[in-house]
Amino acid sequence: MSEQDPVDLNALHELKEVMEDQFGVLIETYLQDSAARLEQLTAAVESSDADALRAAAHSFKGSCANLGIAPLAELCYEAEAMGRDGTTEGSAAVLEKIRAEYARVKTILEGEL
């Protein structure tokens, strides 16, 4: 994965203009949903459940993509592909990358509130 900004701030600011007063609600919802998705990913990795890994990563990927959070979406795609292939081998390492990238994203988004 090439080094890129965790969040496309141009896309985020455009979304902020469109959503106006509801932008904060969107970001708060994303952050709450993301915490739940991380828990689901963790449970899937710990239980070696490829289907649960695929499902959680797919949902997380979509919400990231909707907000212009491409690097995290790419990592979620990687986890989703593992699950789709019926494996969780190597998923713990990907989960750690997801957690680290999410921490960067969370800091940026909280700064936008």
Rosetta blueprint (number, residue, H / E / L):
1 M L
2 S L
3 E L
4 Q L
5 D L
6 P L
7 V L
8 D L
9 L H
10 N H
11 A H
12 L H
13 H H
14 E H
15 L H
16 K H
17 E H
18 V H
19 M H
20 E H
21 D H
22 Q H
23 F H
24 G H
25 V H
26 L H
27 I H
28 E H
29 T H
30 Y H
31 L H
32 Q H
33 D H
34 S H
35 A H
36 A H
37 R H
38 L H
39 E H
40 Q H
41 L H
42 T H
43 A H
44 A H
45 V H
46 E H
47 S L
48 S L
49 D L
50 A H
51 D H
52 A H
53 L H
54 R H
55 A H
56 A H
57 A H
58 H H
59 S H
60 F H
61 K H
62 G H
63 S H
64 C H
65 A H
66 N H
67 L L
68 G L
69 I L
70 A H
71 P H
72 L H
73 A H
74 E H
75 L H
76 C H
77 Y H
78 E H
79 A H
80 E H
81 A H
82 M H
83 G H
84 R H
85 D L
86 G L
87 T L
88 T L
89 E L
90 G L
91 S H
92 A H
93 A H
94 V H
95 L H
96 E H
97 K H
98 I H
99 R H
100 A H
101 E H
102 Y H
103 A H
104 R H
105 V H
106 K H
107 T H
108 I H
109 L H
110 E H
111 G H
112 E H
113 L L
